[in-house]
């Protein structure tokens, strides 16, 4: 259960980082 919660947090963290990089990339591209 604890491991499951942790993996979910990791996924959301990766998602946030991905969004941040994506926004930077979009800003550079436009």
C-alpha distance matrix in Angstrom:
0.0 3.8 5.4 5.0 6.3 8.7 9.9 10.7 12.6 14.3 15.5 16.9 18.5 20.1 21.2 22.9 24.6 25.7 27.2 28.9 30.5 31.4 33.2 35.1 36.1 37.3 39.2 40.9 41.7 43.2
3.8 0.0 3.8 5.3 5.2 6.2 8.7 9.9 10.7 12.4 14.3 15.6 16.5 18.4 20.0 21.2 22.7 24.3 25.8 27.2 28.8 30.1 31.7 33.3 34.6 36.0 37.7 39.3 40.4 42.0
5.4 3.8 0.0 3.8 5.5 5.0 6.1 8.6 9.8 10.4 12.3 14.3 15.1 16.3 18.2 19.9 20.9 22.2 24.2 25.6 26.8 28.1 30.2 31.6 32.5 34.1 36.1 37.4 38.3 40.2
5.0 5.3 3.8 0.0 3.8 5.4 5.2 6.3 8.7 9.9 10.6 12.5 14.3 15.3 16.5 18.6 20.1 20.9 22.6 24.5 25.8 26.6 28.7 30.5 31.3 32.6 34.7 36.2 36.9 38.6
6.3 5.2 5.5 3.8 0.0 3.8 5.5 5.1 6.3 8.7 9.9 10.8 12.4 14.3 15.3 16.7 18.6 19.9 21.1 22.8 24.5 25.5 27.1 29.0 30.2 31.3 33.1 34.9 35.9 37.3
8.7 6.2 5.0 5.4 3.8 0.0 3.8 5.3 5.1 6.2 8.7 9.9 10.5 12.3 14.1 15.3 16.5 18.2 19.9 21.1 22.6 24.0 25.8 27.2 28.4 30.0 31.7 33.1 34.3 36.0
9.9 8.7 6.1 5.2 5.5 3.8 0.0 3.8 5.4 4.9 6.2 8.7 9.7 10.4 12.2 14.2 15.3 16.2 18.3 19.9 21.0 22.1 24.2 25.8 26.5 28.1 30.1 31.4 32.3 34.2
10.7 9.9 8.6 6.3 5.1 5.3 3.8 0.0 3.8 5.4 5.1 6.3 8.6 9.9 10.5 12.4 14.3 15.2 16.5 18.5 20.0 20.7 22.5 24.5 25.5 26.6 28.6 30.3 31.0 32.5
12.6 10.7 9.8 8.7 6.3 5.1 5.4 3.8 0.0 3.8 5.4 5.2 6.1 8.6 9.7 10.5 12.4 14.1 15.2 16.5 18.4 19.6 21.1 22.8 24.2 25.4 27.0 28.8 29.9 31.4
14.3 12.4 10.4 9.9 8.7 6.2 4.9 5.4 3.8 0.0 3.8 5.5 5.0 6.1 8.5 9.8 10.6 12.1 14.1 15.3 16.5 18.0 19.9 21.2 22.3 24.0 25.7 27.0 28.2 30.0
15.5 14.3 12.3 10.6 9.9 8.7 6.2 5.1 5.4 3.8 0.0 3.8 5.4 5.1 6.1 8.6 9.9 10.3 12.2 14.2 15.3 16.0 18.2 20.0 20.7 22.0 24.1 25.6 26.3 28.0
16.9 15.6 14.3 12.5 10.8 9.9 8.7 6.3 5.2 5.5 3.8 0.0 3.8 5.4 4.8 6.2 8.6 9.6 10.4 12.3 14.2 14.9 16.4 18.5 19.6 20.6 22.4 24.3 25.2 26.5
18.5 16.5 15.1 14.3 12.4 10.5 9.7 8.6 6.1 5.0 5.4 3.8 0.0 3.8 5.3 5.1 6.3 8.5 9.9 10.6 12.4 14.0 15.4 16.8 18.3 19.8 21.3 22.8 24.2 25.8
20.1 18.4 16.3 15.3 14.3 12.3 10.4 9.9 8.6 6.1 5.1 5.4 3.8 0.0 3.8 5.5 5.1 6.0 8.6 9.8 10.5 11.9 14.2 15.4 16.2 18.0 19.9 21.0 22.1 24.1
21.2 20.0 18.2 16.5 15.3 14.1 12.2 10.5 9.7 8.5 6.1 4.8 5.3 3.8 0.0 3.8 5.5 5.0 6.1 8.6 9.9 10.3 12.2 14.3 15.0 16.1 18.2 19.9 20.6 22.1
22.9 21.2 19.9 18.6 16.7 15.3 14.2 12.4 10.5 9.8 8.6 6.2 5.1 5.5 3.8 0.0 3.8 5.4 5.1 6.2 8.7 9.7 10.6 12.5 14.1 15.1 16.5 18.5 19.8 21.0
24.6 22.7 20.9 20.1 18.6 16.5 15.3 14.3 12.4 10.6 9.9 8.6 6.3 5.1 5.5 3.8 0.0 3.8 5.4 5.0 6.2 8.4 9.9 10.7 12.2 14.1 15.4 16.6 18.2 20.0
25.7 24.3 22.2 20.9 19.9 18.2 16.2 15.2 14.1 12.1 10.3 9.6 8.5 6.0 5.0 5.4 3.8 0.0 3.8 5.4 5.2 5.9 8.6 10.0 10.3 12.0 14.1 15.3 16.1 18.1
27.2 25.8 24.2 22.6 21.1 19.9 18.3 16.5 15.2 14.1 12.2 10.4 9.9 8.6 6.1 5.1 5.4 3.8 0.0 3.8 5.5 4.9 6.1 8.6 9.7 10.3 12.1 14.1 15.0 16.2
28.9 27.2 25.6 24.5 22.8 21.1 19.9 18.5 16.5 15.3 14.2 12.3 10.6 9.8 8.6 6.2 5.0 5.4 3.8 0.0 3.8 5.4 5.2 6.4 8.6 9.9 10.7 12.5 14.3 15.6
30.5 28.8 26.8 25.8 24.5 22.6 21.0 20.0 18.4 16.5 15.3 14.2 12.4 10.5 9.9 8.7 6.2 5.2 5.5 3.8 0.0 3.8 5.5 5.1 6.1 8.6 9.8 10.6 12.2 14.3
31.4 30.1 28.1 26.6 25.5 24.0 22.1 20.7 19.6 18.0 16.0 14.9 14.0 11.9 10.3 9.7 8.4 5.9 4.9 5.4 3.8 0.0 3.8 5.4 5.0 6.1 8.5 9.8 10.3 12.1
33.2 31.7 30.2 28.7 27.1 25.8 24.2 22.5 21.1 19.9 18.2 16.4 15.4 14.2 12.2 10.6 9.9 8.6 6.1 5.2 5.5 3.8 0.0 3.8 5.4 5.0 6.1 8.6 9.7 10.5
35.1 33.3 31.6 30.5 29.0 27.2 25.8 24.5 22.8 21.2 20.0 18.5 16.8 15.4 14.3 12.5 10.7 10.0 8.6 6.4 5.1 5.4 3.8 0.0 3.8 5.4 5.1 6.2 8.6 10.1
36.1 34.6 32.5 31.3 30.2 28.4 26.5 25.5 24.2 22.3 20.7 19.6 18.3 16.2 15.0 14.1 12.2 10.3 9.7 8.6 6.1 5.0 5.4 3.8 0.0 3.8 5.4 5.1 6.1 8.7
37.3 36.0 34.1 32.6 31.3 30.0 28.1 26.6 25.4 24.0 22.0 20.6 19.8 18.0 16.1 15.1 14.1 12.0 10.3 9.9 8.6 6.1 5.0 5.4 3.8 0.0 3.8 5.4 5.0 6.1
39.2 37.7 36.1 34.7 33.1 31.7 30.1 28.6 27.0 25.7 24.1 22.4 21.3 19.9 18.2 16.5 15.4 14.1 12.1 10.7 9.8 8.5 6.1 5.1 5.4 3.8 0.0 3.8 5.4 5.4
40.9 39.3 37.4 36.2 34.9 33.1 31.4 30.3 28.8 27.0 25.6 24.3 22.8 21.0 19.9 18.5 16.6 15.3 14.1 12.5 10.6 9.8 8.6 6.2 5.1 5.4 3.8 0.0 3.8 5.7
41.7 40.4 38.3 36.9 35.9 34.3 32.3 31.0 29.9 28.2 26.3 25.2 24.2 22.1 20.6 19.8 18.2 16.1 15.0 14.3 12.2 10.3 9.7 8.6 6.1 5.0 5.4 3.8 0.0 3.8
43.2 42.0 40.2 38.6 37.3 36.0 34.2 32.5 31.4 30.0 28.0 26.5 25.8 24.1 22.1 21.0 20.0 18.1 16.2 15.6 14.3 12.1 10.5 10.1 8.7 6.1 5.4 5.7 3.8 0.0
